[in-house]
Amino acid sequence: MKPKVRFKGFEGEWEETIFGKIVKLKRGLTYSPSDIRSNGVRVLRSSNIEEDTFVLSKDDVFVDISCVNIPFVKEGDILITAANGSPRLVGKHCLIEGAFNNMVHGGFMLLASSLEPAFINASMGSSWYDTFKRIGVSGGNGALGNLDKKELENYIFIIPKNREERDCLATYFKSLDALIQTTTKKVTQLKQLKIASLISLFPQEGETEPKVRFKGFEGEWKDVSFKDITYLSGIRNKENLQLESYSISNENGFVPQNEQFEHGGSMSQADKRLYYIVSPDSFAYNPARINIGSIGYDDLSKDVIVSSLYVVFKTDDETYNPFLNYWFKTTAFKKMIELYQEGGVRLYFFYDKLCSCHFRRPSFAEQQYIASYFQNLDTQIRLQEQRLEKLKQIKAACLEQMFV
């Protein structure tokens, strides 16, 4: 047997082997809660594996050296989750790179040591390992899923006979993983920058201007009431116009609603006279879900409709809506919702509560400048997320085509 895609210069059949022949598996350290210390020997767990990457965490567990009866983890070891509260997380793995001191792996982990760690780690992303996880994870009747060490050691998989081909595969996937990790880090950094900017570019409680201003802008921001700068604008769809139905998502604001009902039938055939027509440049939110971010700004160039449960409103001419849309993502607005929402089992934030709120607004020009900054930041985040998704797709396709 041989893969569909190979590096130039390699040919011939791959050979069968068993995992335990080329990898030595070791069970982790078993310890009790009384053994845990604030420092000492770090015990690695499944939380130390994120997106196939080894990470350290401030929540890591430490034990006294006297509890340790297994060898320390070393560079080139592969950390494998052998048991977890969620069976889908069992079997996730990562290659440990770099020199680390005083670390062992916990009792719910396996550690794989091999003379070819990069190749083994890459091969564990391919279909043979996925197949093994489906049949090799025991559990049932409420029991946690467990990756069986003995079954993994005896599992047959197919590898290149040529060490050079194995090295080529290892180098390629190691480089691909490095790109994925770098892009993941960029996405995280950009999102952190956005969070920090939402704090520094808007006045906080008790402040009349933000801590950070763009060049050319100064002076206090004006305190305004939503009662004075907004008005309800949703119009009932009395003529049952077949406009496109939208809903509000926490992440993306206005998004097209699924046009197909779960149990059959099409929304295009439904009676939509109770829906609200939303014209361009409007805001809409769900009073029962605004506390988790379900508010959106409609920057579409067409009329759409939303559920009659939504509140739909517009703003005055002195408000730049993209700016206000970003202000709605600040902690200041979240605190207002917590203060004014009302109800029993489910809490609501109706329009009259919004009208009870105030916020500070700068000049129209500064609003535009701030909104432009966040729009550019969102574009960068979106592009990096698209790049990350593409890299993951490339890796998945290569794993399928380049391994047997």
C-alpha positions as CSV (number, residue, x, y, z in Angstrom):
1,M,0.0,0.0,0.0
2,K,1.1,3.6,-0.6
3,P,-0.4,7.1,-0.3
4,K,-2.0,9.0,-3.1
5,V,0.5,11.9,-2.8
6,R,4.2,11.6,-2.2
7,F,7.3,13.8,-2.2
8,K,9.3,13.6,-5.4
9,G,11.9,10.8,-5.5
10,F,10.0,8.3,-3.3
11,E,8.2,5.2,-4.5
12,G,7.4,1.7,-3.5
13,E,5.0,0.2,-1.0
14,W,4.7,1.3,2.6
15,E,5.0,-1.4,5.3
16,E,2.9,-2.5,8.2
17,T,4.1,-2.1,11.8
18,I,2.6,-1.9,15.2
19,F,2.6,1.3,17.2
20,G,4.4,-0.2,20.2
21,K,7.3,-1.3,18.0
22,I,8.5,2.2,17.3
23,V,7.0,4.1,20.3
24,K,7.3,3.5,24.0
25,L,4.2,4.4,25.9
26,K,4.3,5.4,29.6
27,R,1.4,5.9,32.0
28,G,1.4,9.1,34.1
29,L,1.7,10.0,37.7
30,T,-1.1,9.1,40.1
31,Y,-1.4,11.6,42.9
32,S,-4.0,12.7,45.5
33,P,-5.4,16.1,46.3
34,S,-3.3,16.2,49.4
35,D,-0.1,16.0,47.3
36,I,-0.9,19.2,45.4
37,R,1.4,22.2,46.2
38,S,1.6,25.8,45.0
39,N,5.0,25.0,43.4
40,G,7.3,22.1,42.8
41,V,7.0,19.5,40.0
42,R,4.5,20.5,37.3
43,V,2.0,17.8,36.4
44,L,0.9,18.0,32.8
45,R,-2.8,17.3,31.9
46,S,-5.1,17.4,29.0
47,S,-5.5,21.2,29.4
48,N,-1.8,21.4,28.4
49,I,-2.8,20.5,24.9
50,E,-4.5,23.2,22.8
51,E,-5.0,22.9,19.0
52,D,-2.2,20.2,18.8
53,T,0.1,22.6,20.7
54,F,1.8,22.2,24.1
55,V,1.0,25.1,26.4
56,L,1.6,25.9,30.0
57,S,-1.2,27.3,32.2
58,K,-1.5,29.3,35.3
59,D,-4.0,26.6,36.5
60,D,-1.4,23.8,36.2
61,V,-1.0,21.5,39.2
62,F,2.2,21.0,41.1
63,V,3.3,18.3,43.5
64,D,6.2,17.7,45.8
65,I,9.2,15.9,44.3
66,S,8.8,13.2,46.9
67,C,5.5,12.1,45.1
68,V,7.2,11.6,41.8
69,N,8.1,8.0,40.8
70,I,8.2,8.3,37.0
71,P,10.8,10.0,34.7
72,F,10.5,13.7,33.9
73,V,9.1,14.7,30.5
74,K,11.7,15.6,27.9
75,E,11.9,17.3,24.6
76,G,10.5,15.1,21.8
77,D,8.0,13.3,24.0
78,I,4.4,13.2,22.7
79,L,1.7,14.0,25.3
80,I,-1.6,12.0,24.8
81,T,-4.9,12.4,26.6
82,A,-5.9,8.9,27.7
83,A,-9.0,9.9,29.7
84,N,-11.2,12.9,29.9
85,G,-14.7,13.9,30.9
86,S,-15.5,14.2,27.2
87,P,-14.7,11.2,24.9
88,R,-14.2,13.5,21.9
89,L,-11.1,15.0,23.7
90,V,-9.6,11.6,24.4
91,G,-6.7,10.9,22.1
92,K,-5.7,14.5,21.5
93,H,-1.9,14.9,21.4
94,C,1.0,17.2,20.9
95,L,4.8,17.2,20.5
96,I,6.7,18.7,23.4
97,E,9.4,21.0,22.0
98,G,12.0,23.0,23.9
99,A,13.7,22.2,27.2
100,F,11.6,22.0,30.3
101,N,12.5,21.3,33.8
102,N,10.6,19.4,36.6
103,M,7.6,18.2,34.6
104,V,5.8,14.9,34.7
105,H,2.5,13.8,33.0
106,G,-0.6,13.0,35.0
107,G,-2.3,9.7,35.5
108,F,-4.9,10.4,32.9
109,M,-2.2,10.9,30.2
110,L,0.1,8.7,28.2
111,L,3.6,9.8,27.1
112,A,5.0,8.5,23.9
113,S,8.8,8.4,23.4
114,S,10.3,7.6,20.0
115,L,13.4,8.1,17.9
116,E,11.3,9.8,15.3
117,P,8.9,12.0,17.4
118,A,8.1,14.5,14.7
119,F,7.0,11.8,12.2
120,I,5.0,9.9,14.9
121,N,3.2,13.1,16.0
122,A,2.4,13.9,12.3
123,S,1.1,10.3,11.7
124,M,-1.2,10.6,14.7
125,G,-3.1,13.3,12.9
126,S,-3.9,10.9,10.0
127,S,-6.8,8.5,9.4
128,W,-5.2,5.5,11.1
129,Y,-5.2,7.3,14.5
130,D,-8.7,8.6,14.0
131,T,-9.8,5.0,13.2
132,F,-8.1,3.7,16.3
133,K,-9.7,6.3,18.5
134,R,-13.2,5.3,17.3
135,I,-12.6,1.6,18.2
136,G,-10.0,2.0,21.0
137,V,-11.7,4.3,23.4
138,S,-13.5,2.3,26.0
139,G,-16.4,3.7,28.0
140,G,-20.2,3.4,28.2
141,N,-23.0,3.2,30.8
142,G,-21.9,6.6,32.0
143,A,-18.2,5.7,32.3
144,L,-15.6,8.1,31.0
145,G,-13.9,7.3,27.7
146,N,-10.4,5.9,28.1
147,L,-7.7,5.4,25.6
148,D,-6.4,1.8,26.2
149,K,-2.6,1.7,26.4
150,K,-2.3,-1.9,25.4
151,E,-4.6,-1.6,22.4
152,L,-2.7,1.4,21.2
153,E,0.6,-0.4,21.5
154,N,-0.7,-3.3,19.4
155,Y,-2.6,-1.2,16.8
156,I,-1.3,-1.8,13.2
157,F,-0.5,1.2,11.0
158,I,1.4,1.7,7.8
159,I,4.6,3.8,7.4
160,P,7.2,4.4,4.7
161,K,10.1,2.0,4.7
162,N,12.5,4.8,3.8
163,R,13.6,6.9,6.8
164,E,14.3,9.8,4.5
165,E,10.6,9.8,3.4
166,R,9.5,9.7,7.0
167,D,11.8,12.7,7.8
168,C,10.3,14.6,4.8
169,L,6.8,14.1,6.1
170,A,7.8,15.1,9.6
171,T,9.5,18.3,8.4
172,Y,6.5,19.2,6.2
173,F,3.9,18.8,8.8
174,K,6.1,20.4,11.5
175,S,6.3,23.5,9.2
176,L,2.6,23.4,8.6
177,D,1.9,23.2,12.3
178,A,4.2,26.1,12.9
179,L,2.2,28.2,10.5
180,I,-1.0,27.2,12.1
181,Q,0.4,28.1,15.6
182,T,1.7,31.4,14.4
183,T,-1.6,32.4,12.8
184,T,-3.5,31.2,15.8
185,K,-1.3,33.5,18.0
186,K,-2.0,36.4,15.6
187,V,-5.7,35.9,15.9
188,T,-5.5,35.8,19.7
189,Q,-3.3,38.9,19.8
190,L,-5.6,40.9,17.5
191,K,-8.7,39.9,19.6
192,Q,-6.8,40.9,22.8
193,L,-6.0,44.2,21.1
194,K,-9.6,44.8,20.3
195,I,-10.7,44.1,23.9
196,A,-8.0,46.5,25.2
197,S,-9.1,49.1,22.7
198,L,-12.7,48.9,23.7
199,I,-11.5,49.9,27.2
200,S,-9.0,52.6,26.3
201,L,-10.8,54.3,23.4
202,F,-14.1,54.8,25.3
203,P,-14.6,56.7,28.7
204,Q,-14.9,54.3,31.6
205,E,-17.2,54.9,34.6
206,G,-16.6,58.3,36.1
207,E,-14.5,59.5,33.1
208,T,-15.5,62.3,30.7
209,E,-13.0,61.3,28.0
210,P,-11.1,58.2,27.1
211,K,-7.6,57.4,28.2
212,V,-6.4,57.2,24.6
213,R,-7.3,59.7,21.9
214,F,-6.3,59.9,18.2
215,K,-4.2,62.8,17.2
216,G,-6.2,66.0,16.7
217,F,-9.1,65.2,19.1
218,E,-9.5,66.7,22.6
219,G,-12.1,67.9,25.1
220,E,-14.7,66.1,27.1
221,W,-17.3,63.8,25.5
222,K,-20.9,64.9,25.7
223,D,-23.2,62.9,28.0
224,V,-26.4,61.9,26.0
225,S,-29.5,59.9,26.7
226,F,-30.7,57.1,24.5
227,K,-34.1,58.6,24.9
228,D,-33.0,61.7,23.1
229,I,-30.9,60.2,20.3
230,T,-32.9,57.1,19.4
231,Y,-36.5,56.3,18.2
232,L,-38.4,53.1,17.4
233,S,-38.4,52.4,13.7
234,G,-39.7,48.9,13.2
235,I,-42.7,48.7,10.9
236,R,-45.1,45.8,10.9
237,N,-45.0,43.8,7.7
238,K,-48.8,44.1,7.3
239,E,-48.7,43.3,3.5
240,N,-46.8,40.1,4.1
241,L,-43.9,41.2,1.9
242,Q,-41.6,38.3,1.1
243,L,-38.5,40.0,2.3
244,E,-35.5,38.1,3.4
245,S,-35.7,37.0,7.1
246,Y,-32.7,37.9,9.4
247,S,-31.8,37.2,13.0
248,I,-29.2,38.6,15.3
249,S,-26.1,36.5,16.2
250,N,-23.8,37.3,19.2
251,E,-20.7,37.3,17.0
252,N,-21.9,38.7,13.6
253,G,-24.9,40.8,14.3
254,F,-27.4,40.7,11.4
255,V,-27.3,37.3,9.7
256,P,-29.7,35.6,7.2
257,Q,-32.1,33.3,9.0
258,N,-32.3,29.6,8.0
259,E,-34.9,29.6,5.3
260,Q,-35.9,26.0,6.0
261,F,-37.9,25.0,9.0
262,E,-36.5,22.1,11.1
263,H,-39.5,19.8,10.4
264,G,-40.0,20.7,6.8
265,G,-41.6,23.6,4.9
266,S,-40.1,26.9,3.8
267,M,-40.1,30.2,5.5
268,S,-40.9,31.7,2.1
269,Q,-44.4,30.2,2.5
270,A,-44.9,31.4,6.0
271,D,-47.1,34.3,7.1
272,K,-44.7,37.1,8.0
273,R,-47.2,39.9,8.7
274,L,-46.2,40.1,12.4
275,Y,-42.5,40.5,11.5
276,Y,-40.8,43.9,11.6
277,I,-39.5,45.5,8.5
278,V,-35.9,46.8,9.1
279,S,-34.7,49.5,6.8
280,P,-30.9,50.1,6.3
281,D,-28.9,51.9,9.0
282,S,-31.0,50.5,11.8
283,F,-30.3,48.7,15.0
284,A,-32.2,45.6,16.3
285,Y,-31.9,43.5,19.4
286,N,-33.5,40.6,21.3
287,P,-34.6,41.9,24.7
288,A,-34.1,38.5,26.2
289,R,-30.7,37.9,24.8
290,I,-29.0,41.3,24.6
291,N,-27.1,40.4,27.8
292,I,-25.1,37.9,25.7
293,G,-24.5,40.3,22.9
294,S,-27.6,39.8,20.6
295,I,-27.7,43.3,19.2
296,G,-26.8,44.2,15.7
297,Y,-26.4,47.1,13.3
298,D,-28.0,46.8,9.8
299,D,-25.5,48.1,7.3
300,L,-27.3,46.3,4.4
301,S,-28.6,48.1,1.3
302,K,-32.0,46.6,1.4
303,D,-35.1,46.2,3.6
304,V,-35.2,42.9,5.6
305,I,-37.5,41.5,8.2
306,V,-36.9,40.3,11.8
307,S,-39.0,38.6,14.4
308,S,-41.7,40.6,16.2
309,L,-39.8,39.8,19.4
310,Y,-37.0,42.2,18.4
311,V,-36.7,45.9,19.2
312,V,-35.8,47.9,16.1
313,F,-34.6,51.5,16.4
314,K,-32.7,54.3,14.6
315,T,-30.5,57.1,15.9
316,D,-30.3,60.9,15.3
317,D,-28.1,62.6,12.8
318,E,-25.3,63.3,15.3
319,T,-24.7,59.7,16.0
320,Y,-22.4,57.7,13.7
321,N,-23.9,54.2,13.9
322,P,-20.8,52.1,13.3
323,F,-19.3,53.9,16.3
324,L,-22.3,53.2,18.5
325,N,-22.3,49.6,17.3
326,Y,-18.8,49.2,18.8
327,W,-19.8,51.0,22.0
328,F,-22.5,48.4,22.4
329,K,-19.6,45.9,22.8
330,T,-18.1,47.6,25.7
331,T,-18.3,46.5,29.4
332,A,-20.0,49.9,30.1
333,F,-23.1,48.8,28.1
334,K,-23.0,45.3,29.6
335,K,-23.2,46.9,33.1
336,M,-26.1,49.0,32.0
337,I,-28.0,45.9,30.9
338,E,-27.3,44.2,34.2
339,L,-28.5,47.3,36.1
340,Y,-31.8,47.8,34.2
341,Q,-32.9,44.4,32.9
342,E,-35.9,43.0,34.7
343,G,-38.0,39.8,34.9
344,G,-38.2,36.5,36.7
345,V,-36.7,33.3,35.2
346,R,-35.8,35.2,32.1
347,L,-34.5,38.7,32.2
348,Y,-35.5,41.4,29.6
349,F,-34.1,44.7,28.5
350,F,-36.9,46.4,26.6
351,Y,-36.6,49.7,24.8
352,D,-37.9,51.8,27.8
353,K,-34.9,50.5,29.7
354,L,-32.5,51.5,26.9
355,C,-34.1,55.0,27.0
356,S,-33.1,55.1,30.7
357,C,-29.4,54.8,29.8
358,H,-26.8,57.5,29.1
359,F,-23.4,57.3,27.4
360,R,-20.8,59.7,26.3
361,R,-20.4,60.6,22.7
362,P,-17.6,62.6,21.0
363,S,-17.8,64.8,17.9
364,F,-19.1,63.1,14.7
365,A,-15.6,63.2,13.2
366,E,-14.0,61.4,16.2
367,Q,-16.8,58.9,16.1
368,Q,-15.9,58.1,12.5
369,Y,-12.2,57.9,13.3
370,I,-12.8,55.4,16.2
371,A,-15.2,53.3,14.1
372,S,-12.7,53.2,11.2
373,Y,-10.0,51.9,13.6
374,F,-12.2,49.1,14.9
375,Q,-13.5,48.2,11.4
376,N,-9.8,47.9,10.2
377,L,-9.1,45.7,13.3
378,D,-12.1,43.5,12.5
379,T,-10.9,43.1,8.9
380,Q,-7.5,42.0,10.1
381,I,-9.1,39.5,12.5
382,R,-11.3,38.2,9.8
383,L,-8.4,37.7,7.3
384,Q,-6.3,35.9,9.9
385,E,-9.2,33.7,10.8
386,Q,-9.8,32.8,7.2
387,R,-6.1,32.1,6.8
388,L,-6.1,29.9,9.8
389,E,-9.1,28.0,8.5
390,K,-7.5,27.5,5.2
391,L,-4.3,26.2,6.8
392,K,-6.3,23.7,8.8
393,Q,-8.1,22.6,5.7
394,I,-4.7,22.1,3.9
395,K,-3.4,20.1,6.8
396,A,-6.5,17.9,6.9
397,A,-6.3,17.3,3.1
398,C,-2.6,16.5,3.3
399,L,-3.0,14.1,6.2
400,E,-5.6,12.2,4.1
401,Q,-3.6,12.2,0.9
402,M,0.0,11.7,2.3
403,F,-0.6,8.8,4.7
404,V,-2.1,5.4,4.2
